[in-house]
Structure formats: structure tokens, C-alpha cells
């Protein structure tokens, strides 16, 4: 028997994860502030630094999402192949 709570709305699901997302975003914000300071110490223009950081985060997020999508698809293909193999073994 499972004790897992089933949410009744998208808002409830969001709220159950919000604390973790907030924590990770705060960590990323701290890292980006450190990067910005390092860029300013390297005499990089403020606007350029903001642009590089924001664009790099967006690109990296898209890259990670794509890698996870591909990984998920590969995992699904493996599960389907295993299910087919098991069905074939049972029928033989």
C-alpha cells in the first residue's frame, strides 16, 4: 500500500516542488553573481556580462532538456525491447 499523496491540481503539484526549485534557483543565482563579479574583475562590460550569463543559462537549460528528452526516449525504447523479448521467451 502506498502512502503517496495524489495531488488534485496542477497548482498543488507545483506547490509541492516549489521549495526545491526555489532552493536550486537561489543557488544558481549565487553562482551567477559570482560569475558576474569574476567577469567584472576581468574588465568585461556590464551589459556583455549580463548577456553572456543569461544567454549561457538559457542555452545550457535547453541543452540539458534535450539530453534528458533523448535519454528518456532511449530508456523507453529499451523498455519496449525488453518487454518484446520477455513476451517472445514466454511464447517459446
C-alpha positions as CSV (number, residue, x, y, z in Angstrom):
1,X,0.0,0.0,0.0
2,X,1.3,3.4,-1.0
3,X,1.3,6.4,1.3
4,X,2.0,8.7,-1.7
5,X,-0.3,11.7,-1.8
6,X,-2.1,12.3,-5.1
7,X,-2.4,15.9,-6.0
8,X,-5.7,17.3,-7.2
9,X,-4.5,20.1,-9.4
10,X,-1.5,21.5,-11.3
11,X,-1.2,24.2,-8.6
12,X,-0.8,21.5,-5.9
13,X,1.8,19.7,-7.8
14,X,3.7,23.0,-8.4
15,X,3.5,23.9,-4.7
16,X,4.9,20.5,-3.7
17,X,8.0,21.2,-5.7
18,X,8.3,24.9,-5.4
19,X,10.5,24.9,-2.3
20,X,13.1,22.7,-4.0
21,X,13.0,24.7,-7.2
22,X,13.4,27.9,-5.2
23,X,16.4,26.5,-3.3
24,X,18.1,25.5,-6.5
25,X,17.3,28.8,-8.2
26,X,18.8,30.6,-5.2
27,X,22.0,28.5,-5.5
28,X,22.2,29.3,-9.3
29,X,21.6,33.0,-8.6
30,X,24.5,32.9,-6.1
31,X,26.7,31.2,-8.8
32,X,25.7,33.7,-11.4
33,X,26.5,36.6,-9.1
34,X,30.0,35.1,-8.6
35,X,30.4,34.7,-12.3
36,X,29.3,38.3,-12.8
37,X,31.9,39.5,-10.3
38,X,34.6,37.5,-12.0
39,X,33.6,38.9,-15.4
40,X,33.7,42.5,-14.0
41,X,37.2,41.8,-12.5
42,X,38.2,40.7,-15.9
43,X,37.0,44.1,-17.1
44,X,34.1,42.7,-19.2
45,X,31.5,45.3,-19.9
46,X,28.4,45.0,-17.6
47,X,25.9,44.6,-20.4
48,X,28.1,42.0,-22.1
49,X,28.4,40.1,-18.8
50,X,24.7,40.1,-18.2
51,X,24.1,39.0,-21.8
52,X,26.7,36.2,-21.7
53,X,25.3,34.8,-18.4
54,X,21.7,35.0,-19.3
55,X,22.2,33.5,-22.8
56,X,24.5,30.8,-21.5
57,X,22.0,29.8,-18.9
58,X,19.3,29.6,-21.5
59,X,21.4,27.6,-23.9
60,X,22.5,25.2,-21.1
61,X,18.9,24.7,-19.9
62,X,17.9,23.9,-23.5
63,X,20.8,21.5,-23.9
64,X,20.1,19.7,-20.6
65,X,16.4,19.4,-21.5
66,X,17.2,18.0,-24.9
67,X,19.7,15.5,-23.5
68,X,17.1,14.3,-20.9
69,X,14.4,14.0,-23.7
70,X,16.7,11.9,-25.8
71,X,17.7,9.8,-22.7
72,X,14.1,9.3,-21.9
73,X,13.3,8.2,-25.4
74,X,16.2,5.7,-25.3
75,X,15.0,4.4,-22.0
76,X,11.5,3.9,-23.4
77,X,12.9,2.0,-26.4
78,X,14.9,-0.3,-24.1
79,X,11.8,-1.0,-22.0
80,X,9.8,-1.8,-25.1
81,X,12.6,-4.1,-26.4
82,X,12.8,-5.9,-23.0
83,X,9.0,-6.3,-23.0
84,X,9.1,-7.8,-26.5
85,X,11.9,-10.1,-25.6
86,X,10.1,-11.3,-22.5
87,X,6.9,-11.9,-24.5
88,X,8.9,-13.9,-27.1
89,X,10.6,-16.0,-24.4
90,X,7.2,-16.8,-22.8
91,X,5.7,-17.8,-26.1
92,X,8.6,-20.2,-26.9
